[in-house]
Amino acid sequence: MPIRPSARIHATAVISPEAELAGDVVIGPYVTIEGSVKIGSGCSIRPGAHLVGPLVMGTDNSVYSGAILGECPQHLKYNGEPTTLEIGDGNIFRENVSIHRGTTQSWTTKIGNDNFFMVNSHVAHDCRIGNRCILANGALVGGHCNLEDNVYLSGNCAVHQFVRIGRLALLSGCSATTKDIPPFVIQQNIDTVVGVNIVGMRRAGMSHEEIANIRKAFKILYREGLVIPNALSRIEQEIQSCGPVRELVAFIRNSARGINPMRERGPGLAA
């Protein structure tokens, strides 16, 4: 078994002969590592976690008790093909998180770097999760979804399959979306846009000018009563030099599922 002698492995752990563990990996009691699983340096797998290969995990990841990573997808047409889960560096998978490997439609589920998956959150097959995303307790992501960097999914929210969520977008607690959420946008309830994520943009280091331009673009897109193509053309004419605004426009132009409408903002939501 290709495991470095210095790896700290509890006597009750069950580890496949196909597994490859870096020398400083810590494996807790009753962990199960099944099939071809490769775990990089600095990772900690806490008691009772279950990792299923083919799975490749980078460095400095923490997997907590009851988490299941790489199990086969919940897909009626899946026939046991050797699809994969790829995990980057510095991720945290808290208790009972589940992330499924891909199907034959894309073969791979991919998780980036420095993401935080809180208790009972779930990422389905064939998803792409960027960097520094937070999925709060009970957040559910359907198959084939794409979350860009710094997305925040609040507790017990749900994302429909094939949905894209743009950078620094936020889905509020107990909400759901069946359409794409553009970058920097806040959604609430079912398929309802309510504002822009000013707090998130500030925390991400965006400038005052960039945030002001996003707010201006948001007003044109959602408050001027324009159809989307006309709104995007007007945004491009009036705010040409702002990178985040170009990002917003490109995201919407490339949206296959479309975007949701807006309702009047609630208390504390800024637009």
Steps between C-alpha positions, in 0.01 A plus 500: 500500500663832388475682833791690650615338827460828687126530422298489824233236444273374776493124542124484433518678162428290190720608209499360148828362360450741209512807725793744488550712810760772555737453794333745737137407439298430819234228479266472799309204648255307282582692184434306179706571188364295213660454158749728328525799733798736495536739796756781504715644774350663808157337474305385804224239474298490822319200655235327296559680170465298178701574186425312178723493194585584237567813708793743496538739794760777517671642807380631837142379479298419815230233480275471807304212646232345285600677180470289184712612206503331161204265533321407178253756359127497566420460133269232359713454188828454686633147441804487724750663267830606664424873514692730734496770765785753495561719807748787521678643804394645834136392501294425810230230488302503823283225648283298260594695188443294185664563164442255215731415213408565138290312248591402146360833380809683631682229700621732777378709792754773580553695823744793500697648789418646844130416496296446816228233490298518820302222669268296273571699184490301176662537157363268233669338201684691227509831688778757487565693821750787476713645778408649839133402477293444814213251511322543833320223690262301282576681173423276198655528154346292220694325227700681230502832687785750478584726795759767428734643766375643831142380464302484826212254537316557826345232721246256355495657157476305173653543155331330205706279269691667213493841672798738491570740788733792438784632711405657833133413458295411809194278542317574825397241757215260415493637143521323166596583144411326175681754284849647488603757760723773350819615674460734800123438526294398807202269456235415758192278523427314173661640185496860623776759470506749787823702474876500460752348738668818619644343815650214300651736244658712772643197676643379170692826463307656213544875470232759575487583129449137400222454755331823385516382140348163591217679680442718193499195272260323736260794487500499120454124485227460760330836561469675164240265351723404207512161334830331576675550162420872506609530863833333426561724199431808710732376777777449245447849360493676835753296704766385259820504703404297809626141511237365744223654287640329191505177703133550591397566140698204363347266758146599405569480127633146548212384720320196360232487772438874521488718810228577751295821542511741791248590767508797733790469741438406862646661811875515501549403135681761296471549128 
